[in-house]
Amino acid sequence: MSPIQLMDCRQCVRLAGFLDTVKKRYPDYYAKPVPAFGDLKAKLLIIGLAPGMHGANRTGRPFTGDYAGILLYQTLHKFGLSSHHESVSADDGLVLNRCRITNAVKCLPPENKPKPGEVRQCGPYLVAEINDFITVGGKALLVLGTVAHQAALRALNLKLKDFPFGHGAVHALPNGLILYDSYHCSRYNTQTKRLTTEMFEQVFERIIKDH
């Protein structure tokens, strides 16, 4: 599926209606399904949950312009996967190296909580992204949170019970990909110390070591 098809998607009535409302309130916001961003020949594909209201939904780039992206881009830069430590806007010149970022749900959900049916409805886009990733020789999937973890497994037609989510867990998948789990780098998780900088960096250390 092409980025153009994604941008025109209105299959989830609740999400499409919500985006219409947001666009009226914030005319300058992107307020459309947000496409993946990064290296087209990536070895690492990072899968988050969904665009944030004043982040990706505003800028049109995953994890860009809000709190959730702070730790992610700092860490990517530290490990040589990003040209800069901060992602501010879609035209800030930042480049990802060997890495690509997407979300399980491409549209902003109300209260940052997509419904299970909406995650499944968006599944074909994630299937296409993972298939493209495999085609170019991708090796590692990093999922941020349980919803992204389950979406990735469903996209690969794997049983959820066979690969339980756990921060720092590493799963060797039947197709040769390696799935790495991390808590989501949300404001709530980082401010409550459920996810610390050290914990997040340890996940990347493992990925870099393995690949």
C-alpha positions as CSV (number, residue, x, y, z in Angstrom):
1,M,0.0,0.0,0.0
2,S,1.4,3.4,-1.0
3,P,1.6,6.5,1.2
4,I,-1.1,8.1,-1.0
5,Q,-3.5,5.2,-0.2
6,L,-2.7,5.6,3.4
7,M,-3.3,9.4,3.4
8,D,-6.8,8.8,1.8
9,C,-7.8,6.1,4.3
10,R,-11.1,6.8,6.2
11,Q,-12.0,3.2,7.1
12,C,-12.3,3.8,10.8
13,V,-15.3,6.1,11.1
14,R,-14.6,7.2,14.6
15,L,-11.0,8.1,13.8
16,A,-11.8,9.9,10.5
17,G,-14.4,12.0,12.2
18,F,-12.1,12.9,15.0
19,L,-9.4,14.0,12.6
20,D,-12.0,16.2,10.8
21,T,-12.8,17.8,14.2
22,V,-9.1,18.3,15.0
23,K,-8.4,19.8,11.6
24,K,-11.2,22.4,12.1
25,R,-9.7,23.3,15.5
26,Y,-6.1,23.3,14.3
27,P,-6.1,24.2,10.6
28,D,-2.3,24.1,10.4
29,Y,-2.0,20.6,11.7
30,Y,-1.3,17.6,9.4
31,A,-4.3,15.7,10.8
32,K,-4.2,12.8,8.4
33,P,-2.9,9.2,8.7
34,V,0.8,9.5,9.4
35,P,3.1,7.4,7.2
36,A,6.3,5.7,8.2
37,F,9.6,7.7,8.3
38,G,13.2,6.8,7.9
39,D,15.6,4.7,5.9
40,L,13.9,2.7,3.1
41,K,16.6,0.0,3.5
42,A,16.4,-0.1,7.3
43,K,17.7,-3.0,9.4
44,L,15.5,-1.9,12.4
45,L,11.8,-1.1,12.2
46,I,10.4,0.7,15.3
47,I,6.6,0.3,15.9
48,G,4.8,2.7,18.2
49,L,1.2,3.0,19.2
50,A,-0.4,6.0,17.3
51,P,0.2,9.6,16.5
52,G,0.0,12.1,19.4
53,M,-2.3,15.1,19.2
54,H,0.4,17.7,19.2
55,G,3.2,15.5,17.9
56,A,2.9,13.4,14.8
57,N,-0.7,14.5,14.2
58,R,0.6,18.1,14.1
59,T,3.9,17.5,12.2
60,G,3.1,14.5,10.0
61,R,6.2,12.5,11.2
62,P,6.1,9.7,13.8
63,F,7.2,10.8,17.3
64,T,8.0,14.3,16.2
65,G,7.2,17.5,18.0
66,D,5.9,16.2,21.4
67,Y,7.2,14.7,24.6
68,A,7.0,11.0,23.4
69,G,9.7,11.6,20.8
70,I,12.3,13.2,23.2
71,L,13.8,10.0,24.6
72,L,13.4,8.1,21.3
73,Y,15.3,10.5,19.1
74,Q,18.0,11.1,21.8
75,T,18.6,7.4,22.0
76,L,18.6,6.9,18.2
77,H,21.2,9.7,17.9
78,K,23.3,8.2,20.7
79,F,23.5,4.9,18.9
80,G,24.2,6.4,15.5
81,L,20.7,5.8,14.0
82,S,19.7,9.4,13.7
83,S,21.5,12.5,12.3
84,H,20.2,14.7,15.2
85,H,19.1,14.2,18.8
86,E,15.8,16.0,18.3
87,S,13.0,15.7,15.8
88,V,11.1,19.0,15.6
89,S,9.3,19.0,12.3
90,A,9.0,17.0,9.1
91,D,11.3,19.5,7.3
92,D,14.0,19.8,9.9
93,G,16.5,17.8,7.8
94,L,16.8,14.9,10.3
95,V,17.8,11.7,8.6
96,L,17.5,8.1,10.1
97,N,20.3,5.6,9.3
98,R,19.5,1.9,9.1
99,C,16.3,2.6,11.0
100,R,12.6,3.3,10.2
101,I,9.7,4.4,12.5
102,T,6.0,3.7,12.2
103,N,2.9,3.2,14.3
104,A,0.4,0.4,14.7
105,V,-2.4,2.9,14.2
106,K,-1.8,5.6,11.7
107,C,-4.4,8.1,12.8
108,L,-4.7,10.1,16.0
109,P,-7.2,8.3,18.4
110,P,-9.3,10.2,20.9
111,E,-7.5,10.2,24.3
112,N,-4.6,8.4,22.7
113,K,-6.6,5.1,23.0
114,P,-7.4,3.3,19.8
115,K,-10.1,0.6,20.0
116,P,-9.1,-3.0,19.3
117,G,-11.1,-3.0,16.1
118,E,-9.3,0.1,14.9
119,V,-5.9,-1.5,15.5
120,R,-7.0,-4.5,13.4
121,Q,-8.5,-2.3,10.7
122,C,-5.1,-0.6,10.4
123,G,-3.3,-4.0,10.3
124,P,-2.9,-4.2,6.5
125,Y,-0.8,-1.1,6.4
126,L,1.5,-2.6,9.1
127,V,1.6,-5.9,7.1
128,A,2.7,-4.0,4.0
129,E,5.4,-2.1,5.9
130,I,6.8,-5.2,7.6
131,N,6.8,-7.1,4.2
132,D,8.7,-4.2,2.6
133,F,11.1,-4.2,5.5
134,I,11.7,-7.9,5.1
135,T,12.2,-7.5,1.3
136,V,15.1,-5.0,1.8
137,G,16.8,-7.3,4.3
138,G,15.4,-5.9,7.6
139,K,16.3,-7.9,10.7
140,A,14.9,-6.4,13.9
141,L,11.5,-5.2,15.0
142,L,11.3,-3.0,18.1
143,V,7.8,-2.6,19.5
144,L,7.0,0.1,22.0
145,G,4.2,-1.2,24.3
146,T,1.8,-4.1,24.4
147,V,-0.6,-2.8,21.6
148,A,2.3,-2.4,19.1
149,H,3.7,-5.8,20.2
150,Q,0.3,-7.5,19.5
151,A,-0.2,-5.6,16.3
152,A,3.2,-6.8,15.0
153,L,2.5,-10.4,15.9
154,R,-0.9,-10.3,14.2
155,A,0.7,-8.7,11.1
156,L,3.0,-11.7,11.0
157,N,0.1,-14.2,11.6
158,L,1.7,-15.3,14.9
159,K,-0.1,-16.3,18.0
160,L,0.0,-13.8,20.8
161,K,0.3,-16.5,23.5
162,D,3.6,-17.8,22.0
163,F,5.4,-14.4,22.3
164,P,4.3,-12.6,25.6
165,F,5.2,-9.0,25.9
166,G,7.8,-7.9,28.5
167,H,10.1,-5.0,28.7
168,G,13.5,-6.2,27.5
169,A,12.2,-9.4,26.1
170,V,13.7,-10.7,22.9
171,H,11.7,-13.1,20.6
172,A,13.2,-15.1,17.7
173,L,10.4,-15.3,15.2
174,P,9.8,-18.1,12.7
175,N,10.5,-15.9,9.7
176,G,14.0,-15.0,11.0
177,L,13.1,-11.6,12.4
178,I,14.0,-10.8,16.0
179,L,11.3,-9.0,18.0
180,Y,12.5,-6.7,20.8
181,D,10.0,-5.4,23.5
182,S,10.2,-2.1,25.3
183,Y,7.8,0.0,27.3
184,H,6.5,2.9,25.3
185,C,8.5,6.1,25.7
186,S,5.4,8.1,26.7
187,R,5.4,11.0,29.1
188,Y,3.6,8.9,31.7
189,N,6.1,6.0,31.5
190,T,9.2,8.2,31.6
191,Q,8.0,10.6,34.3
192,T,6.8,7.7,36.6
193,K,10.2,6.0,36.0
194,R,8.4,2.9,34.6
195,L,10.8,3.5,31.7
196,T,14.1,5.1,32.5
197,T,16.7,6.3,30.0
198,E,19.0,3.5,31.1
199,M,16.3,0.9,30.6
200,F,15.6,2.2,27.1
201,E,19.2,2.4,26.1
202,Q,19.8,-1.2,27.3
203,V,17.2,-2.3,24.7
204,F,19.1,-0.5,21.9
205,E,22.5,-1.8,23.2
206,R,21.1,-5.3,22.7
207,I,19.8,-4.6,19.2
208,I,23.1,-3.0,18.1
209,K,25.0,-6.0,19.6
210,D,22.8,-8.5,17.8
211,H,22.8,-6.7,14.4
